[in-house]
């Protein structure tokens, strides 16, 4: 029983040391999404599409608002 416990402790210690050495080698990177979108060709194309769609929706909203105001005046 005691020998089994010693084997488990040794195995756990070895695994712990391995995980510590791997953790020290771990490198984490990041991506600056704003920079990618602003500097890449596809990002600029996507931004242009989004802006065009936004302008179209704004135009539709203005038109609907004018129609609503006309109906409101008609009711009053």
Backbone as XML, in Angstrom:
<?xml version="1.0"?>
<chain id="A" units="angstrom">
  <residue number="1" name="UNK">
    <atom name="N" x="0.825" y="-1.197" z="0.000"/>
    <atom name="CA" x="0.000" y="0.000" z="0.000"/>
    <atom name="C" x="0.867" y="1.257" z="0.000"/>
  </residue>
  <residue number="2" name="UNK">
    <atom name="N" x="1.916" y="1.216" z="0.828"/>
    <atom name="CA" x="2.801" y="2.362" z="0.937"/>
    <atom name="C" x="3.587" y="2.571" z="-0.363"/>
  </residue>
  <residue number="3" name="UNK">
    <atom name="N" x="3.980" y="1.507" z="-1.011"/>
    <atom name="CA" x="4.712" y="1.590" z="-2.270"/>
    <atom name="C" x="3.822" y="2.186" z="-3.360"/>
  </residue>
  <residue number="4" name="UNK">
    <atom name="N" x="2.559" y="1.818" z="-3.349"/>
    <atom name="CA" x="1.603" y="2.342" z="-4.324"/>
    <atom name="C" x="1.436" y="3.854" z="-4.145"/>
  </residue>
  <residue number="5" name="UNK">
    <atom name="N" x="1.363" y="4.294" z="-2.902"/>
    <atom name="CA" x="1.242" y="5.716" z="-2.604"/>
    <atom name="C" x="2.480" y="6.473" z="-3.086"/>
  </residue>
  <residue number="6" name="UNK">
    <atom name="N" x="3.643" y="5.896" z="-2.881"/>
    <atom name="CA" x="4.885" y="6.530" z="-3.323"/>
    <atom name="C" x="4.899" y="6.656" z="-4.844"/>
  </residue>
  <residue number="7" name="UNK">
    <atom name="N" x="4.437" y="5.614" z="-5.559"/>
    <atom name="CA" x="4.377" y="5.665" z="-7.024"/>
    <atom name="C" x="3.449" y="6.783" z="-7.489"/>
  </residue>
  <residue number="8" name="UNK">
    <atom name="N" x="2.328" y="6.920" z="-6.815"/>
    <atom name="CA" x="1.372" y="7.976" z="-7.184"/>
    <atom name="C" x="1.960" y="9.367" z="-6.943"/>
  </residue>
  <residue number="9" name="UNK">
    <atom name="N" x="2.642" y="9.528" z="-5.832"/>
    <atom name="CA" x="3.257" y="10.820" z="-5.521"/>
    <atom name="C" x="4.341" y="11.153" z="-6.546"/>
  </residue>
  <residue number="10" name="UNK">
    <atom name="N" x="5.158" y="10.180" z="-6.905"/>
    <atom name="CA" x="6.213" y="10.399" z="-7.897"/>
    <atom name="C" x="5.596" y="10.732" z="-9.252"/>
  </residue>
  <residue number="11" name="UNK">
    <atom name="N" x="4.573" y="9.978" z="-9.650"/>
    <atom name="CA" x="3.915" y="10.227" z="-10.937"/>
    <atom name="C" x="3.291" y="11.620" z="-10.962"/>
  </residue>
  <residue number="12" name="UNK">
    <atom name="N" x="2.641" y="11.988" z="-9.885"/>
    <atom name="CA" x="2.024" y="13.313" z="-9.804"/>
    <atom name="C" x="3.078" y="14.413" z="-9.876"/>
  </residue>
  <residue number="13" name="UNK">
    <atom name="N" x="4.191" y="14.207" z="-9.195"/>
    <atom name="CA" x="5.270" y="15.203" z="-9.205"/>
    <atom name="C" x="5.849" y="15.372" z="-10.604"/>
  </residue>
  <residue number="14" name="UNK">
    <atom name="N" x="6.063" y="14.258" z="-11.301"/>
    <atom name="CA" x="6.613" y="14.323" z="-12.660"/>
    <atom name="C" x="5.646" y="15.045" z="-13.581"/>
  </residue>
  <residue number="15" name="UNK">
    <atom name="N" x="4.372" y="14.703" z="-13.502"/>
    <atom name="CA" x="3.370" y="15.357" z="-14.344"/>
    <atom name="C" x="3.257" y="16.844" z="-14.019"/>
  </residue>
  <residue number="16" name="UNK">
    <atom name="N" x="3.361" y="17.187" z="-12.756"/>
    <atom name="CA" x="3.300" y="18.597" z="-12.369"/>
    <atom name="C" x="4.477" y="19.375" z="-12.935"/>
  </residue>
  <residue number="17" name="UNK">
    <atom name="N" x="5.656" y="18.799" z="-12.877"/>
    <atom name="CA" x="6.841" y="19.467" z="-13.413"/>
    <atom name="C" x="6.746" y="19.608" z="-14.932"/>
  </residue>
  <residue number="18" name="UNK">
    <atom name="N" x="6.196" y="18.594" z="-15.601"/>
    <atom name="CA" x="6.033" y="18.677" z="-17.060"/>
    <atom name="C" x="5.068" y="19.793" z="-17.426"/>
  </residue>
  <residue number="19" name="UNK">
    <atom name="N" x="3.980" y="19.879" z="-16.689"/>
    <atom name="CA" x="3.001" y="20.913" z="-17.009"/>
    <atom name="C" x="3.562" y="22.305" z="-16.723"/>
  </residue>
  <residue number="20" name="UNK">
    <atom name="N" x="4.390" y="22.430" z="-15.702"/>
    <atom name="CA" x="5.014" y="23.723" z="-15.414"/>
    <atom name="C" x="5.980" y="24.131" z="-16.525"/>
  </residue>
  <residue number="21" name="UNK">
    <atom name="N" x="6.748" y="23.178" z="-17.037"/>
    <atom name="CA" x="7.690" y="23.520" z="-18.103"/>
    <atom name="C" x="6.942" y="23.868" z="-19.381"/>
  </residue>
  <residue number="22" name="UNK">
    <atom name="N" x="5.821" y="23.220" z="-19.654"/>
    <atom name="CA" x="5.015" y="23.559" z="-20.829"/>
    <atom name="C" x="4.363" y="24.924" z="-20.667"/>
  </residue>
  <residue number="23" name="UNK">
    <atom name="N" x="3.954" y="25.239" z="-19.470"/>
    <atom name="CA" x="3.301" y="26.523" z="-19.230"/>
    <atom name="C" x="4.278" y="27.677" z="-19.443"/>
  </residue>
  <residue number="24" name="UNK">
    <atom name="N" x="5.537" y="27.470" z="-19.149"/>
    <atom name="CA" x="6.524" y="28.519" z="-19.351"/>
    <atom name="C" x="6.778" y="28.770" z="-20.834"/>
  </residue>
  <residue number="25" name="UNK">
    <atom name="N" x="6.576" y="27.770" z="-21.673"/>
    <atom name="CA" x="6.817" y="27.914" z="-23.098"/>
    <atom name="C" x="5.594" y="28.436" z="-23.840"/>
  </residue>
  <residue number="26" name="UNK">
    <atom name="N" x="4.481" y="28.482" z="-23.193"/>
    <atom name="CA" x="3.242" y="28.900" z="-23.832"/>
    <atom name="C" x="3.310" y="30.376" z="-24.199"/>
  </residue>
  <residue number="27" name="UNK">
    <atom name="N" x="3.004" y="30.673" z="-25.461"/>
    <atom name="CA" x="2.987" y="32.058" z="-25.921"/>
    <atom name="C" x="1.581" y="32.381" z="-26.385"/>
  </residue>
  <residue number="28" name="UNK">
    <atom name="N" x="1.125" y="33.533" z="-26.006"/>
    <atom name="CA" x="-0.220" y="33.960" z="-26.371"/>
    <atom name="C" x="-0.104" y="35.188" z="-27.256"/>
  </residue>
  <residue number="29" name="UNK">
    <atom name="N" x="-0.785" y="35.156" z="-28.381"/>
    <atom name="CA" x="-0.796" y="36.294" z="-29.288"/>
    <atom name="C" x="-2.185" y="36.902" z="-29.334"/>
  </residue>
  <residue number="30" name="UNK">
    <atom name="N" x="-2.291" y="38.049" z="-29.941"/>
    <atom name="CA" x="-3.589" y="38.688" z="-30.093"/>
    <atom name="C" x="-3.660" y="39.323" z="-31.472"/>
  </residue>
  <residue number="31" name="UNK">
    <atom name="N" x="-4.877" y="39.572" z="-31.905"/>
    <atom name="CA" x="-5.106" y="40.191" z="-33.207"/>
    <atom name="C" x="-5.810" y="41.517" z="-32.978"/>
  </residue>
  <residue number="32" name="UNK">
    <atom name="N" x="-5.260" y="42.574" z="-33.526"/>
    <atom name="CA" x="-5.883" y="43.893" z="-33.452"/>
    <atom name="C" x="-6.921" y="43.973" z="-34.569"/>
  </residue>
  <residue number="33" name="UNK">
    <atom name="N" x="-8.161" y="43.676" z="-34.225"/>
    <atom name="CA" x="-9.233" y="43.592" z="-35.211"/>
    <atom name="C" x="-9.457" y="44.937" z="-35.894"/>
  </residue>
  <residue number="34" name="UNK">
    <atom name="N" x="-9.384" y="46.010" z="-35.172"/>
    <atom name="CA" x="-9.568" y="47.337" z="-35.758"/>
    <atom name="C" x="-8.515" y="47.600" z="-36.832"/>
  </residue>
  <residue number="35" name="UNK">
    <atom name="N" x="-7.292" y="47.228" z="-36.547"/>
    <atom name="CA" x="-6.215" y="47.446" z="-37.520"/>
    <atom name="C" x="-6.423" y="46.579" z="-38.756"/>
  </residue>
  <residue number="36" name="UNK">
    <atom name="N" x="-6.806" y="45.331" z="-38.549"/>
    <atom name="CA" x="-7.057" y="44.434" z="-39.677"/>
    <atom name="C" x="-8.160" y="44.993" z="-40.555"/>
  </residue>
  <residue number="37" name="UNK">
    <atom name="N" x="-9.251" y="45.438" z="-39.939"/>
    <atom name="CA" x="-10.369" y="45.966" z="-40.715"/>
    <atom name="C" x="-10.002" y="47.250" z="-41.446"/>
  </residue>
  <residue number="38" name="UNK">
    <atom name="N" x="-9.203" y="48.082" z="-40.819"/>
    <atom name="CA" x="-8.892" y="49.370" z="-41.446"/>
    <atom name="C" x="-7.791" y="49.271" z="-42.498"/>
  </residue>
  <residue number="39" name="UNK">
    <atom name="N" x="-6.904" y="48.298" z="-42.384"/>
    <atom name="CA" x="-5.769" y="48.231" z="-43.298"/>
    <atom name="C" x="-5.892" y="47.166" z="-44.386"/>
  </residue>
  <residue number="40" name="UNK">
    <atom name="N" x="-6.736" y="46.172" z="-44.193"/>
    <atom name="CA" x="-6.842" y="45.123" z="-45.205"/>
    <atom name="C" x="-7.854" y="45.509" z="-46.279"/>
  </residue>
  <residue number="41" name="UNK">
    <atom name="N" x="-7.641" y="44.974" z="-47.468"/>
    <atom name="CA" x="-8.529" y="45.281" z="-48.590"/>
    <atom name="C" x="-9.938" y="44.750" z="-48.317"/>
  </residue>
  <residue number="42" name="UNK">
    <atom name="N" x="-10.024" y="43.517" z="-47.833"/>
    <atom name="CA" x="-11.334" y="42.930" z="-47.531"/>
    <atom name="C" x="-12.032" y="43.687" z="-46.408"/>
  </residue>
  <residue number="43" name="UNK">
    <atom name="N" x="-11.268" y="44.142" z="-45.432"/>
    <atom name="CA" x="-11.841" y="44.918" z="-44.341"/>
    <atom name="C" x="-12.415" y="46.231" z="-44.825"/>
  </residue>
  <residue number="44" name="UNK">
    <atom name="N" x="-11.694" y="46.880" z="-45.726"/>
    <atom name="CA" x="-12.178" y="48.147" z="-46.283"/>
    <atom name="C" x="-13.424" y="47.924" z="-47.139"/>
  </residue>
  <residue number="45" name="UNK">
    <atom name="N" x="-13.440" y="46.804" z="-47.890"/>
    <atom name="CA" x="-14.625" y="46.485" z="-48.697"/>
    <atom name="C" x="-15.832" y="46.233" z="-47.796"/>
  </residue>
  <residue number="46" name="UNK">
    <atom name="N" x="-15.619" y="45.484" z="-46.718"/>
    <atom name="CA" x="-16.710" y="45.191" z="-45.789"/>
    <atom name="C" x="-17.216" y="46.474" z="-45.140"/>
  </residue>
  <residue number="47" name="UNK">
    <atom name="N" x="-16.299" y="47.347" z="-44.772"/>
    <atom name="CA" x="-16.684" y="48.619" z="-44.154"/>
    <atom name="C" x="-17.504" y="49.455" z="-45.124"/>
  </residue>
  <residue number="48" name="UNK">
    <atom name="N" x="-17.103" y="49.474" z="-46.395"/>
    <atom name="CA" x="-17.846" y="50.231" z="-47.408"/>
    <atom name="C" x="-19.251" y="49.656" z="-47.588"/>
  </residue>
  <residue number="49" name="UNK">
    <atom name="N" x="-19.365" y="48.325" z="-47.588"/>
    <atom name="CA" x="-20.682" y="47.689" z="-47.717"/>
    <atom name="C" x="-21.569" y="48.031" z="-46.524"/>
  </residue>
  <residue number="50" name="UNK">
    <atom name="N" x="-20.993" y="47.991" z="-45.339"/>
    <atom name="CA" x="-21.761" y="48.299" z="-44.129"/>
    <atom name="C" x="-22.222" y="49.750" z="-44.151"/>
  </residue>
  <residue number="51" name="UNK">
    <atom name="N" x="-21.331" y="50.652" z="-44.547"/>
    <atom name="CA" x="-21.706" y="52.071" z="-44.606"/>
    <atom name="C" x="-22.786" y="52.310" z="-45.657"/>
  </residue>
  <residue number="52" name="UNK">
    <atom name="N" x="-22.679" y="51.638" z="-46.811"/>
    <atom name="CA" x="-23.694" y="51.792" z="-47.858"/>
    <atom name="C" x="-25.041" y="51.273" z="-47.372"/>
  </residue>
  <residue number="53" name="UNK">
    <atom name="N" x="-25.020" y="50.138" z="-46.695"/>
    <atom name="CA" x="-26.265" y="49.577" z="-46.159"/>
    <atom name="C" x="-26.850" y="50.506" z="-45.100"/>
  </residue>
  <residue number="54" name="UNK">
    <atom name="N" x="-26.007" y="51.095" z="-44.270"/>
    <atom name="CA" x="-26.471" y="52.038" z="-43.258"/>
    <atom name="C" x="-27.122" y="53.257" z="-43.878"/>
  </residue>
  <residue number="55" name="UNK">
    <atom name="N" x="-26.522" y="53.767" z="-44.957"/>
    <atom name="CA" x="-27.104" y="54.930" z="-45.638"/>
    <atom name="C" x="-28.454" y="54.575" z="-46.253"/>
  </residue>
  <residue number="56" name="UNK">
    <atom name="N" x="-28.557" y="53.380" z="-46.832"/>
    <atom name="CA" x="-29.820" y="52.939" z="-47.429"/>
    <atom name="C" x="-30.906" y="52.813" z="-46.358"/>
  </residue>
  <residue number="57" name="UNK">
    <atom name="N" x="-30.559" y="52.220" z="-45.222"/>
    <atom name="CA" x="-31.531" y="52.092" z="-44.133"/>
    <atom name="C" x="-31.938" y="53.457" z="-43.598"/>
  </residue>
  <residue number="58" name="UNK">
    <atom name="N" x="-30.988" y="54.375" z="-43.513"/>
    <atom name="CA" x="-31.295" y="55.731" z="-43.056"/>
    <atom name="C" x="-32.254" y="56.422" z="-44.025"/>
  </residue>
  <residue number="59" name="UNK">
    <atom name="N" x="-32.009" y="56.242" z="-45.320"/>
    <atom name="CA" x="-32.886" y="56.827" z="-46.331"/>
    <atom name="C" x="-34.300" y="56.247" z="-46.207"/>
  </residue>
  <residue number="60" name="UNK">
    <atom name="N" x="-34.396" y="54.931" z="-46.020"/>
    <atom name="CA" x="-35.706" y="54.298" z="-45.852"/>
    <atom name="C" x="-36.404" y="54.815" z="-44.594"/>
  </residue>
  <residue number="61" name="UNK">
    <atom name="N" x="-35.637" y="54.979" z="-43.534"/>
    <atom name="CA" x="-36.201" y="55.483" z="-42.288"/>
    <atom name="C" x="-36.752" y="56.893" z="-42.473"/>
  </residue>
  <residue number="62" name="UNK">
    <atom name="N" x="-35.990" y="57.748" z="-43.149"/>
    <atom name="CA" x="-36.438" y="59.122" z="-43.388"/>
    <atom name="C" x="-37.728" y="59.132" z="-44.207"/>
  </residue>
  <residue number="63" name="UNK">
    <atom name="N" x="-37.794" y="58.273" z="-45.217"/>
    <atom name="CA" x="-38.986" y="58.201" z="-46.055"/>
    <atom name="C" x="-40.196" y="57.742" z="-45.233"/>
  </residue>
  <residue number="64" name="UNK">
    <atom name="N" x="-40.009" y="56.721" z="-44.410"/>
    <atom name="CA" x="-41.105" y="56.228" z="-43.574"/>
    <atom name="C" x="-41.536" y="57.291" z="-42.568"/>
  </residue>
  <residue number="65" name="UNK">
    <atom name="N" x="-40.580" y="58.036" z="-42.043"/>
    <atom name="CA" x="-40.898" y="59.088" z="-41.084"/>
    <atom name="C" x="-41.718" y="60.190" z="-41.758"/>
  </residue>
  <residue number="66" name="UNK">
    <atom name="N" x="-41.373" y="60.533" z="-42.990"/>
    <atom name="CA" x="-42.146" y="61.538" z="-43.722"/>
    <atom name="C" x="-43.566" y="61.043" z="-43.981"/>
  </residue>
  <residue number="67" name="UNK">
    <atom name="N" x="-43.705" y="59.777" z="-44.349"/>
    <atom name="CA" x="-45.036" y="59.212" z="-44.576"/>
    <atom name="C" x="-45.852" y="59.222" z="-43.289"/>
  </residue>
  <residue number="68" name="UNK">
    <atom name="N" x="-45.222" y="58.892" z="-42.192"/>
    <atom name="CA" x="-45.907" y="58.893" z="-40.899"/>
    <atom name="C" x="-46.350" y="60.298" z="-40.528"/>
  </residue>
  <residue number="69" name="UNK">
    <atom name="N" x="-45.487" y="61.283" z="-40.736"/>
    <atom name="CA" x="-45.856" y="62.673" z="-40.442"/>
    <atom name="C" x="-47.017" y="63.126" z="-41.321"/>
  </residue>
  <residue number="70" name="UNK">
    <atom name="N" x="-47.017" y="62.712" z="-42.587"/>
    <atom name="CA" x="-48.116" y="63.075" z="-43.485"/>
    <atom name="C" x="-49.423" y="62.452" z="-43.004"/>
  </residue>
  <residue number="71" name="UNK">
    <atom name="N" x="-49.374" y="61.204" z="-42.587"/>
    <atom name="CA" x="-50.579" y="60.544" z="-42.072"/>
    <atom name="C" x="-51.054" y="61.203" z="-40.779"/>
  </residue>
  <residue number="72" name="UNK">
    <atom name="N" x="-50.116" y="61.587" z="-39.931"/>
    <atom name="CA" x="-50.466" y="62.239" z="-38.673"/>
    <atom name="C" x="-51.167" y="63.573" z="-38.948"/>
  </residue>
  <residue number="73" name="UNK">
    <atom name="N" x="-50.639" y="64.340" z="-39.882"/>
    <atom name="CA" x="-51.268" y="65.618" z="-40.229"/>
    <atom name="C" x="-52.647" y="65.395" z="-40.844"/>
  </residue>
  <residue number="74" name="UNK">
    <atom name="N" x="-52.783" y="64.331" z="-41.612"/>
    <atom name="CA" x="-54.066" y="64.021" z="-42.238"/>
    <atom name="C" x="-55.117" y="63.677" z="-41.182"/>
  </residue>
  <residue number="75" name="UNK">
    <atom name="N" x="-54.708" y="62.986" z="-40.145"/>
    <atom name="CA" x="-55.636" y="62.607" z="-39.074"/>
    <atom name="C" x="-56.041" y="63.832" z="-38.266"/>
  </residue>
  <residue number="76" name="UNK">
    <atom name="N" x="-55.141" y="64.730" z="-38.007"/>
    <atom name="CA" x="-55.431" y="65.907" z="-37.187"/>
    <atom name="C" x="-56.203" y="66.863" z="-38.012"/>
  </residue>
</chain>
